[in-house]
C-alpha cells in the first residue's frame, strides 16, 4: 500500500446521510486513499445523542457530543447536521481555522450562502456542496465548471423526491393526495410532518442554489416564488392526463430578457406545472429527481438520478471529500468566480408562460363569448378550448338518486371549460382569472396551472 | 469593467468545433472574463488552410498555418485539430512549455492518454477534455470528481450520434440501413465516409476514455471489443420492437467480479444491443447521446444531451477553458489520481449477459428438442421461446407468384425461432451458436443480439 499523507477529516452529524458517509469512509479507506492521494483519517463524529439508533453502527470511540475540538486542526470538515444553527457557526469556525468544508445543507446555503462563500474566499478555503441541490445527481460541477463558458437560459428541475413520488402515484393509481401521502409516510418516502416537501420549501431552497450557480447571482430565498402541491387533486391529474400532460412539481430558474427600462433579470419559482408527456421530465418516476438545463451553446441537457436517500447522498458527499483532499494535496486556493453577474430576481408577475385554465360555467348561449372577451381584454390569448357538459353526480340533490340517467337533467345545466392559453404574462393572467371568478357566467374557477417545457 | 489579469489562449484547429470556440471566445469576452477571473486573450488560431470556408468568419489576423510560435508562451492551449499527429506532438510541446491544455481529441486520448497525462503530471499542468467523451454532455467531471468516492459498477452509453440517428430512424420509419444512412449523409448527420461511426470506432474511443475514468485504469483501445451496426436490418429492428425492445449501439464499461484465480477486472465493449423500451436509454432519440451510470452508493444516474455539433461541443471546450483559467489564477498543480487501480481488461469471452438468438429452422417434429439440447449442452439456459411459421415470400421460387395464399405451402416448411436466454457467458454463447449453425435442423442463424440494461 502506498504511504500517503494523512488528512484529518471531521464529521458533524450522523443521521441518514452522515452515518453512511462515516461507514463508507471506514469501509473503503484504502480505495478512497488511492483516489484522493491521501489517507482520509476520520478523527471524530459530532452527534446530538451518543445513544441514538443509527442506520449503520459507528465506532463508539469516534462519537462526541462536542463539535468544538473537531473544528480546529481538521483538514476537511463535513457538515451534515442540517438546519441553520449551530451548522452555520460551526462551518464558519472550521473555515476560519483553515479547513476545507463539505456540506449538504441546502437550508443553510440558500439562506447564508454568501456569508459562507465570502468567509472561504477570505482564507482561500474550498466549499463543496454537491449533495445540497439534487442528492446523488452530479449537478453542481456541471453548472459551475462544465457550463462556465456557456449561458444557461433555463433550468427545470424535479428536485424533491417526496412530491414526485406522490404526484407519480396519484397519476399511476388515480388516487387522492391524502391517501398517497399516507402511503408515502408509511414507506418512509415522506416525513411525519411533510410541510417542507409538499409546500415546496425544500424545492425552493434547491432552486435558489441552482439559480445562484447557473446565473452567477445571489438569489435570496424570499425572492423564490413558491407554491406546493396540496391543492392538486385526482380530477386535476385526470384532466392533465386527458390533455396529454403530467403534473410535476418543478423548480424553474429562467433568464428573462431585458427591455428598454431594465436589464436582463432572472426568475426563480417552484410550482406544480403541466409537462407534456413526451418531455424527458415526464418520464421521471417515483422518488427520482432530474434537472433539465437549456444553455445557449450546449442546447438541452438532462441530469437524472436519486435525489435523496442516505447512501445515495453519501456518494455525492464522498465525491466532495475526495475532491477537497486532492486539491489540498495539489495546493492552490479554492476556486470561486471572480465577478458575479448579480442579475435582479424578477417578481413572479413578470414571468410569461402558457396556462391551462379550467372553469365551471353555466351551459347557455353567450357564455363562451363572455369568457373569451374577459381573456381578450386581459391580454391573454386563447390557444385551445374544450367544452364538455357536466353530468350531474349520482346522488346530486337536483335528481332522485335512483332516477334513470336519461331523465337526470340538472336544474341549472353546467359545462366545464378547459382553456389553453398562448404565452401570457403572469400578472395579466392572475388579473384575468380574478375577473373570471367575479363574472356572472363563471360558477367556479376549478384550477389554473402553468404549462412548462416547450 | 474589472481589470483582470490576461491569460494567453492559443487555439489549434478551426473546424466545426474550433471555429465556434473562437467565435464564442471573441463574442462573449467580457462575460467569460467575469466567469474566469481573467481576460482570455485569443492570441492565435493555427489552421491548415488560411482560405478554407468556415462555419463562422474569424479575424484573418489571428490565423496562422504555423502552430509552433503558439505553443510557447501561451497559458492555455486548446487542441481541436483531431487525429494523432501533429496533435500529439503539439500538445506535449505545449505542456512542456508550461501551458495548461484543453482537448476534444478522443482518438488521441484513447491511444496516447497515459503519455499526455504523465507529461502533465511531471510539470504540474492541467489537462481538460470534457468534450472528448460525449460532446456537450458533462460526464468527465461527474466521473472523475463527483463519483470519486463511489464505486462505479457499470456504464452504458449512447455515445455516437450518427449511429443513434440511423437506428432511431430505422425504428421510427421501418426503413433499411442503407436508405437511412444516405438520408443522414444528406442532412449532415453522417460523414461521406461513415466508417468511424457505423463500425463503432468512434464509440470505442469514447468507451476507452469513460472506462479509464470510471475504473481508474488504463484501457488500451485494442482491448475494447467493437462491433458496428452495418449488419442491423429492418427485420431485426421490427423483431426487436415486437419483443418490446429497441436496438441501440451501446458502449458498455463494466466491473467484473474476481474469482478464485483472478482479481476484479473490467470489460469494455461496443456493440448493438437490445434495450427494453421502458429503460431510460430507449428514449434517447435522433442524434442525441446519453450516458447511464450505475454506482454502488449513488445508484442509477443518467446524463443526457447533444453528443456532437460544433456549437454544442464548443460549450464543453469553453467550460474547460474557464476551469483552466480559474485554476491558473488560484494557483496549485493540476489534479490527478495518486494511484490508479490498474484493473485487467477482460476479453469479451468472459462477459455474461442475456442474448436473443433468432434462427430459421425446419418446421418438423423434434426440431425444438434438438435446438434446446444444443443450448443446454453449451451451458446456455433458455428463458423464452417464440416459434412462428415462416410464410413464403410472394415470388418465392417454390410457389407460383400468382398462386392464392392458401395454396402456397412451401416445399420445405420453415419456422422462425426466437430464443431469449438467461445470463450466459459470451464464450459459451458463441461456441453454442457455432454448433447451432452446424446443426442439420438449423437452416440459418438470422441474428444474435445481446440484451443490456437489466
Interface residues (C-beta under 8 A of the other chain):
Chain A: X2 X4 X20 X24 X28 X31 X32 X33 X34 X35 X36 X37 X38 X124 X130 X136 X137 X138 X141 X142 X145 X146 X147 X148 X149 X150 X151 X216 X280 X283 X295 X296 X297 X298 X299 X300 X301 X302 X303 X304 X305 X306 X309 X311 X312 X314 X315 X316 X317 X318 X319 X320 X321 X322 X323 X326 X327 X329 X330 X331 X332 X333 X334 X335 X336 X337 X338 X339 X340 X341
Chain B: X2 X4 X20 X24 X28 X31 X32 X33 X34 X35 X36 X37 X38 X124 X130 X136 X137 X138 X141 X142 X145 X146 X147 X148 X149 X150 X151 X216 X280 X283 X295 X296 X297 X298 X299 X300 X301 X302 X303 X304 X305 X306 X309 X311 X312 X314 X315 X316 X317 X318 X319 X320 X321 X322 X323 X326 X327 X329 X330 X331 X332 X333 X334 X335 X337 X338 X339 X340 X341
